[in-house]
Amino acid sequence: MSRGGLYAGWVVVDVRLLVFLVLLTLGISSLLLALLVRRRAWHEYVTLFISVSSLLFLLAVLLLQTILNYPVLVERDFFPLR
């Protein structure tokens, strides 16, 4: 019987860049909601805020990680476990 391999690894996270991206996306999404959305119920504001901020965060990480080649997450080493 063939066993699938178990692997482990070291992943490095740039915490300063991650905090900057979170604060930037929270600020931009709150400004967008303040400028573009009027007269909604409070739960619609919360839903829009969460969805816009998470979409902007994912786009920013994708932009930095792939296009600008300034990684937020870097895998340093992957190795098999016994």
PASE-13045 format. One record per atom (N, C-alpha, C): residue in one letter; z, x, y. Coordinates in steps of 0.02 Angstrom, whole numbers, m for minus. Example, Ala and Ser with C-alpha at 12.3 -4.5 7.8 and 13.67 -1.06 7.14 Angstrom:
REM PASE-13045
aa,w,u,v
A,390,660,m284
A,390,615,m225
A,390,660,m165
S,354,642,m112
S,357,684,m53
S,394,645,2
This chain:
REM PASE-13045
aa,w,u,v
M,0,42,m59
M,0,0,0
M,0,45,62
S,m44,30,106
S,m51,69,167
S,m6,41,222
R,34,83,251
R,77,62,307
R,44,78,373
G,50,32,419
G,26,46,486
G,72,96,519
G,44,135,562
G,84,187,594
G,130,159,648
L,189,188,653
L,235,173,707
L,230,229,758
Y,221,210,819
Y,212,260,871
Y,263,247,927
A,281,300,960
A,324,297,1019
A,291,339,1074
G,317,332,1134
G,286,371,1187
G,329,374,1249
W,309,418,1294
W,341,425,1358
W,295,396,1411
V,322,349,1449
V,285,317,1503
V,322,332,1568
V,285,354,1619
V,314,371,1684
V,295,317,1734
V,344,293,1772
V,333,242,1823
V,349,273,1891
D,304,265,1938
D,315,287,2006
D,354,231,2042
V,419,239,2046
V,463,185,2071
V,453,175,2146
R,443,228,2184
R,433,219,2256
R,370,179,2270
L,316,194,2235
L,254,157,2243
L,261,85,2220
L,298,74,2166
L,309,7,2140
L,349,m35,2189
V,401,m7,2219
V,441,m43,2268
V,400,m57,2331
F,360,m9,2352
F,316,m20,2409
F,266,m77,2396
L,237,m78,2337
L,190,m132,2320
L,223,m199,2318
V,284,m202,2291
V,320,m266,2288
V,335,m291,2359
L,361,m248,2401
L,377,m268,2470
L,314,m287,2509
L,260,m250,2499
L,198,m265,2533
L,169,m332,2512
T,169,m346,2448
T,142,m409,2424
T,186,m468,2442
L,252,m458,2444
L,296,m512,2466
L,285,m527,2540
G,277,m476,2580
G,264,m487,2652
G,197,m520,2665
I,145,m496,2631
I,79,m525,2642
I,76,m597,2618
S,107,m611,2560
S,104,m680,2535
S,145,m727,2578
S,202,m704,2605
S,240,m748,2650
S,203,m760,2715
L,168,m709,2741
L,127,m719,2801
L,68,m766,2788
L,37,m760,2730
L,m18,m804,2714
L,5,m877,2708
L,62,m887,2676
L,88,m955,2671
L,108,m983,2738
A,136,m942,2781
A,156,m966,2847
A,96,m984,2891
L,41,m947,2881
L,m18,m960,2922
L,m63,m1015,2895
L,m69,m1021,2830
L,m119,m1064,2801
L,m94,m1130,2772
V,m31,m1135,2755
V,m6,m1194,2720
V,41,m1233,2767
R,28,m1297,2773
R,69,m1340,2816
R,87,m1404,2779
R,146,m1429,2793
R,171,m1494,2771
R,165,m1506,2696
R,201,m1465,2660
R,205,m1472,2587
R,278,m1480,2569
A,290,m1501,2508
A,358,m1504,2482
A,382,m1433,2467
W,449,m1424,2465
W,476,m1357,2458
W,456,m1325,2392
H,450,m1365,2338
H,432,m1336,2273
H,359,m1313,2272
E,317,m1344,2313
E,248,m1320,2318
E,245,m1253,2356
Y,288,m1245,2406
Y,292,m1180,2440
Y,315,m1125,2392
V,364,m1140,2351
V,389,m1091,2303
V,336,m1073,2252
T,302,m1124,2227
T,250,m1112,2177
T,192,m1071,2207
L,171,m1089,2267
L,118,m1051,2299
L,139,m979,2314
F,201,m970,2336
F,226,m903,2352
F,227,m860,2290
I,252,m886,2234
I,255,m847,2172
I,186,m831,2147
S,141,m880,2148
S,74,m867,2122
S,34,m818,2166
V,38,m826,2231
V,1,m782,2276
V,30,m711,2273
S,96,m705,2273
S,125,m638,2271
S,112,m603,2204
S,114,m638,2149
S,99,m605,2085
S,26,m587,2079
L,m19,m629,2106
L,m90,m612,2105
L,m104,m551,2149
L,m75,m549,2207
L,m85,m491,2251
L,m55,m427,2221
F,2,m433,2187
F,33,m375,2155
F,m11,m348,2099
L,m36,m393,2058
L,m79,m370,2003
L,m144,m339,2029
L,m172,m368,2082
L,m232,m339,2112
L,m218,m270,2142
A,m161,m262,2174
A,m143,m198,2204
A,m132,m144,2150
V,m98,m162,2096
V,m87,m114,2042
V,m154,m95,2010
L,m197,m145,1999
L,m263,m131,1970
L,m304,m87,2016
L,m302,m101,2080
L,m339,m61,2129
L,m314,12,2129
L,m249,21,2130
L,m222,89,2132
L,m232,125,2066
Q,m223,90,2011
Q,m225,121,1945
Q,m296,143,1927
T,m345,101,1939
T,m412,115,1914
T,m459,141,1968
I,m464,107,2023
I,m516,124,2072
I,m495,184,2114
L,m434,183,2141
L,m412,238,2185
L,m383,297,2147
N,m372,289,2081
N,m347,343,2038
N,m280,370,2064
Y,m236,325,2086
Y,m168,342,2106
Y,m122,299,2063
P,m104,324,2004
P,m73,281,1953
P,m1,261,1969
V,15,200,1953
V,83,174,1956
V,117,188,1890
L,82,177,1836
L,106,190,1768
L,63,244,1736
V,96,294,1707
V,60,348,1674
V,91,358,1605
E,50,360,1554
E,75,376,1487
E,71,451,1478
R,128,482,1467
R,130,555,1461
R,115,579,1391
D,146,547,1341
D,139,571,1273
D,150,514,1224
F,107,510,1175
F,118,463,1119
F,121,504,1056
F,169,487,1013
F,178,526,952
F,198,479,896
P,179,496,834
P,197,454,777
P,270,462,757
L,299,407,735
L,367,409,708
L,363,412,632
R,414,439,602
R,413,443,529
R,433,379,497
